[in-house]
Amino acid sequence: MAIGKKLKSLVDKIRTPEGPATPWLPKGAPYPLLASFDPAAVQPAPGLIAVWHLGVRPQWLKVATTANLQAAIRSAVQNAALTSYRPNGGVYLAWAPLAANDLRGAARHLIDRLKPVLQAVRLDSEIDVPTDAKPAAFPFPLGTEE
């Protein structure tokens, strides 16, 4: 067996298995703390963001649809209502680029299931999600739950 094939075989055996496919980012890394995240690391594309804290009683804080992920995340980083939860175990962030026509249904599904406590907080470039929007199944960020 060639040395290259042997090496690939060894790498495959010790590689950490990746989780199930997920549209949420970042992949292969822990979710970032909102307070220290640089929004410039995100493309200004349409998508969803989810914000939560992991205190004694973890809570979902916000699910947002946006025409510009970078602008919405920048707004979230600067939002006093969201960052006020920082002492409660840290405020975390995940984002999922998504086609504009899929945003409202995915967001309605997540909002209805997660019931974020700061859903009324508005972020820059946020797109409204009508209460009568038809929910479309969308996964939670990998490793999180209701």
NORMO-V129912 format. One record per residue. N is the residue number from 1. PHI is phi in whole degrees, -180 to 180 (NA if undefined). Layout:
N_PHI ; N_PHI
This chain:
1_NA ; 2_-66 ; 3_-59 ; 4_-62 ; 5_-68 ; 6_-62 ; 7_-63 ; 8_-62 ; 9_-61 ; 10_-65 ; 11_-62 ; 12_-61 ; 13_-72 ; 14_-101 ; 15_-65 ; 16_-70 ; 17_-65 ; 18_-82 ; 19_-70 ; 20_-63 ; 21_-58 ; 22_-143 ; 23_-80 ; 24_-79 ; 25_-121 ; 26_-80 ; 27_-96 ; 28_72 ; 29_-146 ; 30_-65 ; 31_-64 ; 32_-78 ; 33_-72 ; 34_-59 ; 35_-62 ; 36_-111 ; 37_-85 ; 38_-96 ; 39_-60 ; 40_-63 ; 41_-76 ; 42_-113 ; 43_-72 ; 44_-80 ; 45_-113 ; 46_-69 ; 47_172 ; 48_-115 ; 49_-127 ; 50_-130 ; 51_-130 ; 52_-149 ; 53_-124 ; 54_-118 ; 55_-75 ; 56_-57 ; 57_-122 ; 58_-54 ; 59_-141 ; 60_-80 ; 61_-100 ; 62_-158 ; 63_-122 ; 64_-132 ; 65_-101 ; 66_-148 ; 67_-81 ; 68_-146 ; 69_-55 ; 70_-61 ; 71_-66 ; 72_-66 ; 73_-68 ; 74_-59 ; 75_-64 ; 76_-65 ; 77_-60 ; 78_-96 ; 79_-84 ; 80_-63 ; 81_-63 ; 82_-70 ; 83_-73 ; 84_-66 ; 85_-85 ; 86_-55 ; 87_-66 ; 88_-89 ; 89_93 ; 90_90 ; 91_-109 ; 92_-114 ; 93_-138 ; 94_-139 ; 95_-140 ; 96_-139 ; 97_-62 ; 98_-154 ; 99_-59 ; 100_-54 ; 101_-75 ; 102_-100 ; 103_-63 ; 104_-64 ; 105_-65 ; 106_-64 ; 107_-65 ; 108_-60 ; 109_-60 ; 110_-67 ; 111_-63 ; 112_-63 ; 113_-80 ; 114_-92 ; 115_49 ; 116_-59 ; 117_-76 ; 118_-116 ; 119_-62 ; 120_-74 ; 121_-66 ; 122_-96 ; 123_-114 ; 124_-58 ; 125_62 ; 126_-71 ; 127_-103 ; 128_-63 ; 129_-116 ; 130_-61 ; 131_-65 ; 132_-95 ; 133_-63 ; 134_-74 ; 135_-63 ; 136_-126 ; 137_-49 ; 138_-148 ; 139_-72 ; 140_-75 ; 141_-55 ; 142_-52 ; 143_91 ; 144_-106 ; 145_-149 ; 146_-61
